């Protein structure tokens, strides 16, 4: 799987101290996948007491990560 990070995503990963491996694991093996109001995809994976959500688009076989953030578990379930 090829993963590209937008400039915004790179900034947020640094700001929020995310490991790219956690982002890529969430994309590869999500617990759930949602479609956002804007038509983007959201992969969600439970991580201890919270969930990691990755907003992305797919172009061919390339995943383009828009942003990622943690949320309280159960909030979007």
C-alpha positions in Angstrom: 0.0 0.0 0.0 1.3 3.4 -1.0 0.5 6.2 1.5 1.0 9.9 0.7 0.6 12.6 3.4 -0.7 16.0 2.6 1.2 19.0 4.0 -1.7 19.5 6.4 -1.4 15.9 7.5 2.3 16.1 8.0 1.8 19.2 10.2 -0.9 17.6 12.3 1.2 14.4 12.7 4.1 16.5 14.2 1.7 18.6 16.3 -0.1 15.6 17.7 3.0 13.4 17.9 1.6 10.5 15.8 3.7 7.7 14.5 3.2 7.0 10.8 3.1 3.3 11.6 -0.1 3.9 13.7 -1.7 5.8 10.8 -0.8 3.1 8.3 -2.0 0.3 10.6 -5.3 2.0 10.9 -5.6 2.3 7.1 -4.6 -1.4 6.6 -6.7 -2.9 9.4 -9.4 -0.5 10.5 -12.1 -1.4 13.0 -14.6 0.6 11.0 -14.7 2.8 7.9 -17.0 5.8 7.5 -17.7 8.2 4.7 -17.6 11.9 5.7 -20.0 14.5 4.6 -17.5 15.7 2.0 -17.1 12.2 0.6 -13.8 11.4 2.1 -13.1 8.2 3.9 -12.5 7.9 7.6 -10.7 4.8 9.0 -11.1 4.2 12.7 -9.2 2.0 15.1 -9.5 1.5 18.8 -6.3 2.3 20.7 -6.4 1.8 24.5 -8.9 4.4 25.9 -9.5 6.3 22.7 -9.9 5.8 18.9 -7.6 6.9 16.1 -9.4 8.4 13.1 -7.7 8.9 9.8 -9.3 11.0 7.1 -8.1 10.0 3.7 -8.9 9.7 0.0 -8.0 6.9 -2.5 -6.7 7.5 -5.9 -6.1 4.2 -7.7 -4.0 2.2 -5.2 -2.7 5.3 -3.4 -4.0 6.4 0.0 -3.8 10.2 0.5 -4.0 11.0 4.2 -5.7 14.4 4.9 -5.5 14.4 8.7 -5.6 12.2 11.7 -6.9 12.7 15.3 -7.8 10.9 18.5 -11.3 10.9 19.9 -13.0 9.3 22.9 -13.9 5.7 22.3 -17.6 5.2 21.5 -18.1 8.8 20.2 -18.5 7.7 16.6 -19.7 4.2 17.1 
